[in-house]
């Protein structure tokens, strides 16, 4: 099964982008090759750009506090696992505390690092980080993998409180939905929203289908069109496509 997630507002879109960038940065930071550490660093620069909003940290903290209040009301509910609830609440409290203790705008330390900002500026130019353009960066890439990993860990550290908060919010969002089985006849599926609220849609379908979903949605209707994933021309699938649909909302 392949899962596709579609944010329905700008805030969730930003959180999903940050999640993807954090995963990529941390994945490549653990590797050994200079080329892999270059990808980790450029992903870090993208996190700086995507997460550059001054109010992002406060937005994440407010959402975590809102979820904490909602979950607190479930204490002593016999239908809820109290052990799991306690774990989630503890994770939220730690994430809020870490965000509160992180001073200033997220990533400000990196923005004040002239060396890194010089690399970031040159990396926006195709081929702009060649050794003759940035000899100091070439020198860093030729250090041992251990030295580069220590630097990357230091540069990523200021972003960990936001990353942890984003992970918790998206986990709760993904677990909030109810999944139903649907069929897109000849690749097309339509449904009226009928007052249904959603911040994100998730579609899961068998990887044997050679198509991908395209979604358009508003407060009145949802339209899903499955288009071919092979060949040079994009066209609507002519076969019926069975898929799972989940409306996620906090």
VMD Tcl script that draws the C-alpha trace (Angstrom):
set ca {
  {0.00 0.00 0.00}
  {1.15 3.53 -0.83}
  {-0.06 6.40 1.36}
  {-0.63 9.95 0.06}
  {-1.30 12.85 2.42}
  {-2.90 16.11 1.28}
  {-2.98 19.14 3.61}
  {-6.09 21.30 3.38}
  {-4.70 24.45 4.98}
  {-1.40 26.34 4.99}
  {-0.47 25.46 8.57}
  {-0.62 21.69 8.00}
  {1.16 22.15 4.67}
  {4.05 23.83 6.50}
  {4.18 21.13 9.19}
  {4.30 18.33 6.59}
  {7.07 20.10 4.69}
  {9.07 20.53 7.88}
  {8.58 16.88 8.81}
  {9.88 15.78 5.42}
  {12.90 18.08 5.64}
  {13.75 17.02 9.22}
  {13.64 13.35 8.21}
  {15.90 13.97 5.22}
  {18.38 16.11 7.15}
  {18.70 13.61 9.98}
  {18.86 10.61 7.64}
  {21.77 12.01 5.64}
  {23.50 13.48 8.71}
  {23.97 9.91 10.00}
  {25.73 8.83 6.81}
  {29.45 8.97 6.05}
  {30.05 10.36 2.56}
  {30.70 14.08 1.94}
  {27.95 14.09 -0.70}
  {25.44 12.78 1.85}
  {26.46 15.41 4.39}
  {26.05 18.06 1.69}
  {22.43 16.91 1.27}
  {21.94 17.08 5.05}
  {23.24 20.66 5.12}
  {21.14 21.83 2.17}
  {18.09 20.26 3.84}
  {18.94 22.27 6.95}
  {18.96 25.43 4.83}
  {15.51 24.51 3.51}
  {14.28 24.08 7.09}
  {15.49 27.60 7.79}
  {13.45 28.90 4.85}
  {10.27 26.88 5.47}
  {10.33 27.38 9.23}
  {11.41 31.00 9.09}
  {8.08 32.41 10.29}
  {8.53 34.28 13.55}
  {5.22 32.93 14.89}
  {5.85 29.27 14.03}
  {7.12 28.36 17.49}
  {4.18 30.03 19.24}
  {1.74 28.33 16.83}
  {3.19 24.91 17.63}
  {3.12 25.62 21.38}
  {-0.50 26.81 21.25}
  {-1.59 23.71 19.32}
  {0.21 21.43 21.78}
  {-1.45 23.20 24.71}
  {-4.84 22.84 23.01}
  {-4.29 19.13 22.51}
  {-3.13 18.75 26.11}
  {-6.37 20.28 27.39}
  {-8.41 18.02 25.12}
  {-6.53 14.90 26.24}
  {-6.65 15.88 29.91}
  {-10.44 15.64 29.69}
  {-10.07 11.95 28.78}
  {-8.48 10.97 32.08}
  {-10.37 8.19 33.86}
  {-12.32 7.42 30.67}
  {-12.65 3.60 30.69}
  {-12.66 3.51 26.88}
  {-9.18 5.08 26.75}
  {-5.88 3.39 27.59}
  {-4.69 5.46 30.54}
  {-1.12 4.26 30.09}
  {-1.02 5.48 26.47}
  {-2.74 8.71 27.45}
  {-0.19 9.39 30.19}
  {2.66 8.80 27.73}
  {1.23 11.21 25.17}
  {0.59 13.90 27.78}
  {4.15 13.55 29.09}
  {5.50 13.91 25.53}
  {3.41 17.04 25.01}
  {4.54 18.60 28.29}
  {8.20 17.95 27.47}
  {7.81 19.36 23.95}
  {6.15 22.54 25.28}
  {8.82 22.92 27.95}
  {11.65 22.52 25.41}
  {10.03 25.06 23.08}
  {9.60 27.51 25.95}
  {13.27 27.17 26.92}
  {14.52 27.65 23.34}
  {15.26 31.35 23.16}
  {14.53 33.65 20.25}
  {13.59 32.80 16.70}
  {14.18 29.19 15.74}
  {17.48 28.85 13.89}
  {18.71 32.32 14.78}
  {22.11 30.87 15.73}
  {22.55 29.62 12.17}
  {21.41 32.90 10.64}
  {24.17 34.63 12.57}
  {26.79 32.14 11.37}
  {28.47 33.97 8.46}
  {30.20 30.82 7.23}
  {26.98 28.83 6.95}
  {25.03 31.72 5.43}
  {27.76 32.07 2.82}
  {27.32 28.39 1.90}
  {23.53 28.81 1.88}
  {23.74 31.79 -0.48}
  {26.06 29.97 -2.88}
  {24.03 26.74 -2.76}
  {21.10 28.60 -4.33}
  {23.26 28.99 -7.48}
  {23.51 25.88 -9.72}
  {27.00 24.49 -9.11}
  {27.69 27.39 -6.76}
  {29.46 25.34 -4.07}
  {32.31 24.04 -6.22}
  {35.70 23.97 -4.52}
  {36.92 27.06 -6.41}
  {33.85 29.01 -5.22}
  {33.96 27.88 -1.58}
  {37.38 26.47 -0.66}
  {36.49 26.56 3.05}
  {33.45 24.37 2.39}
  {35.60 22.03 0.29}
  {37.96 21.80 3.26}
  {35.05 20.90 5.58}
  {33.79 18.21 3.21}
  {37.28 16.67 3.30}
  {37.31 16.37 7.08}
  {36.55 13.01 8.68}
  {32.94 11.82 8.76}
  {33.00 12.05 12.56}
  {33.97 15.74 12.48}
  {31.26 16.55 9.93}
  {28.61 14.63 11.91}
  {29.50 16.52 15.09}
  {29.07 19.82 13.24}
  {25.77 18.72 11.69}
  {24.47 17.59 15.09}
  {25.36 21.00 16.53}
  {23.66 22.84 13.67}
  {20.53 20.67 13.84}
  {20.18 20.88 17.64}
  {18.34 24.25 17.75}
  {15.62 22.77 15.52}
  {14.91 19.69 17.63}
  {12.26 21.30 19.91}
  {10.23 22.38 16.86}
  {10.76 18.98 15.22}
  {9.46 17.17 18.33}
  {6.43 19.44 18.52}
  {5.65 18.94 14.83}
  {5.95 15.16 15.22}
  {3.44 15.09 18.08}
  {0.91 17.30 16.26}
  {1.08 15.28 13.05}
  {0.88 11.98 14.96}
  {-2.29 13.13 16.71}
  {-3.68 14.42 13.42}
  {-3.06 11.12 11.63}
  {-4.66 9.14 14.45}
  {-7.74 11.36 14.53}
  {-9.35 10.13 11.34}
  {-11.77 7.36 10.49}
  {-10.86 5.35 7.40}
  {-13.41 4.19 4.82}
  {-13.06 2.10 1.66}
  {-14.01 3.83 -1.58}
  {-13.94 3.22 -5.33}
  {-13.07 5.78 -7.99}
  {-15.05 4.70 -11.03}
  {-12.91 5.10 -14.13}
  {-10.42 6.98 -11.98}
  {-12.82 9.65 -10.68}
  {-14.28 10.01 -7.17}
  {-16.50 12.80 -5.86}
  {-18.05 13.41 -2.45}
  {-19.92 16.30 -0.89}
  {-18.36 17.52 2.33}
  {-21.75 18.13 4.01}
  {-20.21 20.15 6.82}
  {-17.38 17.67 7.38}
  {-14.27 19.35 8.78}
  {-10.80 18.19 7.80}
  {-7.28 19.55 7.95}
  {-5.71 16.71 6.00}
  {-6.79 13.86 3.73}
  {-4.99 10.57 3.50}
  {-5.41 8.20 0.58}
  {-3.98 4.68 0.58}
  {-4.04 2.40 -2.43}
  {-2.39 -0.75 -3.67}
  {1.01 -0.11 -5.21}
  {0.02 -2.31 -8.15}
  {-2.18 0.51 -9.47}
  {-0.09 2.49 -11.95}
  {-1.69 5.78 -11.00}
  {-1.50 8.58 -8.45}
  {-4.28 10.66 -6.83}
  {-4.85 14.33 -7.57}
  {-7.10 16.12 -5.09}
  {-9.13 19.30 -5.12}
  {-11.23 20.07 -2.08}
  {-13.12 22.90 -0.42}
  {-15.80 23.13 2.27}
  {-18.45 21.97 -0.21}
  {-16.94 19.07 -2.17}
  {-14.05 16.66 -2.54}
  {-12.81 15.59 -5.97}
  {-10.19 12.89 -6.49}
  {-8.83 12.06 -9.91}
  {-6.37 9.21 -10.42}
  {-3.92 9.90 -13.23}
  {-1.43 7.56 -14.81}
  {2.00 7.43 -13.21}
  {3.84 6.03 -16.24}
  {4.56 7.45 -19.68}
  {5.06 11.08 -20.67}
  {1.40 12.11 -20.89}
  {-0.78 12.62 -17.82}
  {-4.25 11.22 -18.28}
  {-7.07 9.99 -16.07}
  {-7.02 6.29 -15.28}
  {-9.63 4.32 -17.26}
  {-9.93 1.56 -14.64}
  {-11.81 1.55 -11.37}
  {-9.48 2.28 -8.46}
  {-10.17 0.95 -4.96}
  {-8.63 3.05 -2.20}
  {-8.86 3.96 1.48}
  {-9.89 7.50 2.40}
  {-9.28 9.15 5.77}
  {-10.41 12.60 6.89}
  {-8.03 13.87 9.59}
  {-8.93 16.76 11.87}
  {-7.67 17.94 15.26}
}
mol new
graphics top color blue
foreach p $ca { graphics top sphere $p radius 0.5 }
foreach p [lrange $ca 0 end-1] q [lrange $ca 1 end] { graphics top cylinder $p $q radius 0.2 }
display resetview
